Amino acid sequence: MARGEWGYQGRGKWGCSYKRTTLIVCLINIVVALFVLRSLYASLYIYSDPYSRPVVNYTPDQIRMMEESIQIRRAAEPLELLKLVKKLEKELSSEVMISELPQHLKQSIADEVVQRLKTLGARANISEQREAVERWRMEKLNQTKQLTPERDNAVSTISREEADMLVRALESNWAVVSEEIGLWIPPEAINKEHDDKPEGEEEEEDILPGRPVPAECHAELHTDYGGAAVRWGLTFHKESAADCCQACLDQAKHAKPGERKCNIWVYCPSEGGCYSPDIYQHRNQECWLKFAEKPKVNFKDKYSESYRNSHPTAPLIVPWVSGVVSA
């Protein structure tokens, strides 16, 4: 009986101790699991916003110093240099755009401008020439803008891409285009004359030396006509303008078949010689015999102020006398 009781009590104590141990181990595992979960959650929270930065609070003195630094940096910026750089970039972009114009478009523009100027005649002044070119530019611009991709290729001789380039060139870069095609029309100079002569004193008339010039010579004082030289004036001198005109008439009368007939005479009546923009020194009594299908005046009455600014040796008054005769 005693052995049986001891065995029963021994098994009861051992079984109670086993359950307690198991419970303690489970509690420890739960605590460890909670700790691990908390650590994982904390790590996820920390790395969930990698771009977050700690907030720094600056003192009023630090803020004032930063504002002063910004103002000093702005004041030190080279504003004029930046403006010049932007202007240069704009000019370079314009020149690049013009240089991209196809050569046949540039040639077409030049031909059309020349044809428009020819319709004005030889005696058109600078203002009329500038107005004619400006009218052509606006007409060409409107005509080019009306081109659409749907239009038949037989109607439009240029592609849509070339039309867009031409519109930009005519609209905002006309000065560059004019220079590119060799078009230059000098600005019109308005010269105010001051009459310093006393009242009642008449203005002296220009008197040509030598015998009177016949009416058929159509002499024009202070006038220089252009044309192809039939007789070289540097080596051909006459005593008077009338003699120069007669030489022109005689040359036209006795010209050989196929030879140019003189229809323009240009004479230097000034004793000090006559100014010309070429490299030669033109002396008194020079007689130039010329030919031109459509005679055109080079200079008339006075050299413009803009011309004299670019040619400092040019006088105020055109010294030549010229005439157009019937060949």
Salt bridges, closest charged atoms under 4 A:
GLU68 OE2 - ARG64 NH1 3.19
GLU112 OE2 - LYS140 NZ 3.18
GLU134 OE2 - ARG137 NH2 2.67
GLU139 OE1 - ARG116 NH2 2.94
GLU162 OE2 - HIS104 NE2 3.56
ASP164 OD1 - ARG160 NE 3.36
GLU171 OE2 - LYS145 NZ 2.90
GLU180 OE2 - LYS106 NZ 3.06
GLU193 OE2 - LYS302 NZ 2.20
ASP206 OD2 - HIS222 NE2 2.47
GLU220 OE2 - ARG123 NH2 3.87
GLU220 OE1 - LYS300 NZ 2.82
ASP243 OD1 - ARG211 NE 3.11
ASP278 OD1 - HIS282 NE2 2.88
GLU286 OE1 - HIS282 ND1 2.90
